[in-house]
Amino acid sequence: MAEYISREAAKRIIDDIDTWAAGWRDYAKQQVDSIPAADVVEVVRCRDCIRADKYGHCEMQNFWGTRDDFCSRGERRKNG
């Protein structure tokens, strides 16, 4: 399975390295920026969805699932 990281997180790691020779830090950041972006979206698990009740029933799909299930229609609950 592929793994996905944040470009900004990778660049922060590059900034934290003290041993880079002059110019290599910027070159490394350019290389990170040149990596093609993956076409991914964050999923909303049933446990965080406004459409699922505490028993795992989804009102949108008329579906009984587990708290780790997800679907394309999930909407995240607001915190607080």
N, C-alpha and C positions, 0 to 999 in steps of 0.2 A: 504494500500500500504506500502511496506517495505521502510525503509529509510536507506541510506548508508552514512557512515562517513569514514574519513581518519584515519587509525590507528595512523599515526604520529601526527595528530591533537589531538587525545585522549591522547597520551603519553605526549604531551606538556602541556595539562591541568593537568595531573598527576604531572608533574614536578613543576608546579606552586603552588601546594598545599603545604603549609608550615607545616601543622599539622600532616603529616605522621610520625608514629613511625619508628624507624630504621628497615630497611628491607621491610617494607610494600610498599614503592614506587616501588621497583624492582618487588615485587610480583604482584602488580597491573598491571605493564607493561607486565609481563609475561601472565597475564590473558587476556589482550587485544590482545596479539599476538596469543593466543590459539583460539580465535574466528574464525571460518571458513570464508574464504574470499568469497564474493559473485561474481558470474560470470556476471559482468556487463561491458558495454562499454559506453563511452561517445558518445552521438549522435551529429550529425552536423545538426543544423536547416537550413532550406532553406535560411533564411536571412544571414547566414554565409557561404553558399556554393558557390564554384566557378562555379558550373553547373547551378545555377539559375540566371535569369536576375532580374532587379529591379522590374519587373511586376509580379514576382512569377512563371514564366514559367521555367520548368526544361528541359534543352536540352538532358539530359541523358534518362529521363523517358517519355519525351513528355507529360508532366503533368503540369497542372495549379494548384498551391496550395497556401497555405497561408504562411506567413513568419515563422510561428511556426511549419509547417510540417517538416518532416525529412524522410530520407530513408537510406538504408544500403550502398548506393554508394556515400554518401555525402563526399565532400572534403572541409575542412575549408580554407577560404581565409587567406592569410598571412596578418598580420597587418603591416601597414606602406606602 
